[in-house]
Amino acid sequence: MIRAGAMLTLALAAAAFAWPAHLVAATDQAVVPDARAVPRPPALDLDRRAAPPAPAVASGNPLWAVPLSVLTATRERPLFSSSRRPPAAPVAAPPVVQVRAPPPRPAEPPRPRMSLVGTVAGAEGIAIFVDQTTQTIIRLRTGEGHEGWVLRAVSAREVTLQNDRYTAILALPSAQQK
């Protein structure tokens, strides 16, 4: 029963708003012919068509209509900063100077893995070596080779060995070094 009454009230209210204003005013005057005309309080004027509608806010949030340029206090005192001070202006980092690494030192030329222990100088020189890796004795004549090193010259206290473009001179240890 209450629902039916509420429905009836809503229907009457909807009908009252749907009627044009001049009909509502005419019915008010017809009921009481001798009464003075009393101005009615301003109501929703649904007949007014000339006024442009107010700009609608995108999602109904009224703060979205406020431009950000007006909200200076929020920039001066940020809400989510513990000190409520604006963040410091970013400082530009000094430019990074790329230092080129010095060129790598040239590799030392390979050395023969043998030590000179004796020489026989003459028309066809002979040199006697000890292989440092296997500790074996090696005897080479001029023009012969061992592990890529070729004996090129023999003198009284030194020999000259050549491996492709590298040349090595090995000398006998002096008596004072022993």
C-alpha positions in Angstrom: 0.0 0.0 0.0 2.8 2.4 0.8 4.4 1.6 -2.5 1.3 2.4 -4.4 1.0 5.8 -2.6 4.6 6.6 -3.3 4.2 5.7 -6.9 1.1 7.9 -7.1 2.9 10.9 -5.6 5.8 10.5 -8.0 3.4 10.3 -10.9 1.6 13.5 -9.9 4.9 15.3 -9.4 6.1 14.3 -12.8 2.8 15.4 -14.4 3.1 18.8 -12.6 6.6 19.4 -14.0 5.6 18.2 -17.4 2.7 20.7 -17.8 3.5 24.1 -19.3 3.8 27.0 -16.8 0.9 29.1 -18.2 -1.5 26.2 -17.6 -0.3 25.8 -14.0 -0.7 29.5 -13.4 -4.2 29.5 -15.0 -5.4 26.6 -12.8 -4.1 28.4 -9.7 -6.1 31.5 -10.5 -9.2 29.6 -11.4 -9.5 28.0 -8.0 -9.6 31.3 -6.1 -11.0 34.1 -8.3 -10.9 36.9 -5.6 -7.4 36.3 -4.3 -4.5 38.6 -4.8 -1.8 37.6 -7.2 1.1 36.6 -5.0 4.4 36.0 -6.8 5.5 32.5 -6.7 9.0 31.6 -5.6 11.4 30.8 -8.5 11.0 27.2 -9.5 12.6 25.2 -12.2 11.7 26.9 -15.4 11.7 24.1 -17.9 10.3 26.3 -20.7 13.3 28.5 -20.9 15.1 27.5 -24.1 17.1 30.7 -24.9 19.8 30.4 -22.2 22.9 28.3 -23.3 23.5 25.2 -21.1 26.3 25.4 -18.6 29.4 23.6 -19.6 29.3 20.0 -18.4 32.2 18.6 -16.4 33.7 15.5 -17.9 32.9 13.0 -15.1 31.1 15.0 -12.6 34.1 16.1 -10.5 33.7 19.9 -10.0 37.4 20.3 -9.3 38.2 19.2 -12.8 36.8 22.5 -14.0 39.5 24.4 -12.1 42.6 25.0 -14.3 45.9 23.9 -12.9 47.4 27.3 -13.3 45.2 28.6 -10.6 46.3 26.0 -8.1 49.6 27.6 -7.1 49.4 26.6 -3.4 49.6 23.0 -4.3 52.9 23.6 -6.2 54.3 25.7 -3.4 53.3 23.3 -0.6 53.0 19.7 -2.1 50.6 17.4 -0.2 52.7 14.3 -0.4 56.1 15.8 0.6 57.0 15.4 4.3 58.5 18.9 4.5 55.7 20.4 2.4 58.3 22.2 0.4 58.6 22.0 -3.4 61.2 19.7 -4.8 64.6 21.2 -5.5 65.2 22.2 -9.1 67.1 19.5 -10.9 70.8 20.2 -11.3 72.3 19.3 -14.6 75.0 16.7 -14.3 78.4 17.8 -15.5 79.1 16.5 -19.0 80.7 13.2 -19.2 84.1 13.4 -20.7 85.0 10.1 -22.3 88.6 9.4 -21.8 90.1 7.1 -24.4 92.0 4.2 -23.0 95.7 4.3 -24.0 96.5 2.0 -26.8 97.6 -1.4 -25.7 101.3 -1.8 -25.4 102.7 -3.8 -28.3 103.3 -7.4 -27.4 106.8 -8.3 -26.6 108.4 -10.3 -29.4 108.5 -13.9 -28.7 111.7 -15.2 -27.2 113.2 -18.7 -27.9 112.6 -21.1 -25.0 116.2 -22.2 -24.9 119.4 -21.0 -23.3 122.8 -20.9 -24.9 125.4 -23.1 -23.2 128.2 -23.2 -25.8 129.4 -22.1 -29.3 131.8 -23.3 -31.9 132.7 -20.4 -34.2 134.0 -21.1 -37.6 133.0 -21.4 -41.3 130.0 -23.5 -40.2 129.1 -22.4 -36.7 127.6 -24.8 -34.1 125.6 -23.7 -31.1 124.6 -25.9 -28.1 121.4 -25.0 -26.2 119.3 -26.4 -23.3 115.6 -26.5 -24.0 114.0 -24.7 -21.0 110.7 -26.7 -21.2 112.1 -30.2 -21.4 115.7 -29.6 -20.1 117.2 -31.5 -23.1 120.4 -30.5 -24.9 120.0 -29.3 -28.5 122.8 -28.9 -31.1 122.2 -26.7 -34.1 124.3 -25.8 -37.1 123.9 -22.6 -39.0 120.7 -22.8 -41.0 119.1 -25.5 -38.8 116.0 -24.7 -36.6 114.2 -25.7 -33.5 110.5 -24.8 -32.6 110.5 -22.3 -35.5 113.8 -20.5 -34.5 116.5 -20.8 -37.1 120.2 -20.4 -36.2 121.5 -17.6 -38.5 124.9 -16.6 -37.1 127.4 -17.9 -34.5 130.1 -15.8 -32.9 132.5 -16.5 -29.9 130.0 -15.5 -27.2 126.6 -15.1 -28.8 124.3 -16.5 -31.5 121.6 -15.0 -33.6 118.2 -16.8 -34.0 115.4 -15.8 -36.4 111.7 -16.7 -36.3 109.7 -15.2 -39.2 110.1 -11.4 -38.7 111.6 -11.6 -35.1 115.3 -11.8 -34.4 116.7 -12.8 -31.0 120.3 -12.6 -29.8 121.3 -15.1 -27.1 124.6 -14.6 -25.3 126.7 -17.0 -23.2 126.5 -16.3 -19.5 129.6 -14.6 -18.2 131.8 -16.2 -15.7 130.8 -13.7 -13.1 127.1 -14.5 -13.5 127.6 -18.2 -12.6 
